[in-house]
Amino acid sequence: MFIPSRWIGLLTLLLVLGGCAGHHNIDYTAFRESKPRSILVLPPLNNSPDVRATYSFLSTVTRPLAEDGYYVFPVALVDQTFRENGLTTAGEIHQVPLDKLREIFGADATLFITVTQYGSVYMLIGSEVRVTATAKLVDNRTGQLLWAGAATASDSEGRNNSGGGLVGALVYALVKQVVSNIGNQGHPVARMTSQRLLSVRPNGLLYGPRSPFYEKTAP
């Protein structure tokens, strides 16, 4: 396919700009000064149409945070504590003042998560299950934002649909739709998203004090 030379320059510029936008640096000054040891994770806000998103995603956050080197308050116990105090929705819980959260749980920082996408995304032929979430970590003592990030994952990653042609794609889409209606196909994808969102990586969280890499490596 012939591409006019004037378009090549424009495409190159867009690729460069896109690369710069994807690798912007985060200021970790407040994070390093805060030195949080324990993190309280609130039930995620759910902006997707799937009612299962909040607790599906919540159940995936403990492992990556613990692997990063932080103490994570047991999410089931935290949820039960809120329910016993009359707070049953993520929206209500996210409105609780930080000083109150610190008084009740004694956590150094609170993680606020919002699930913006959870479930099937339909395309011309077939569909994919996609989960997207954003998060911010806030110091409970000062109210200062320590870190914010976003991540997404899909069950179509690494899939090769070249075999079978149009008929194969249609059969795969039909089978996938039946399976999706039976079970929660978003949960394993939520686990992938959570791992990407909360693991130590460029522009991700820093290692916590329980990690052997604490304060030894740059993000």
Helices and strands as residue ranges (DSSP letters): H 5-22, H 29-34, E 38-41, E 45-46, H 53-58, H 62-68, E 71-72, H 75-84, H 90-93, H 98-105, E 109-122, E 127-139, E 145-154, H 165-182, H 186-198
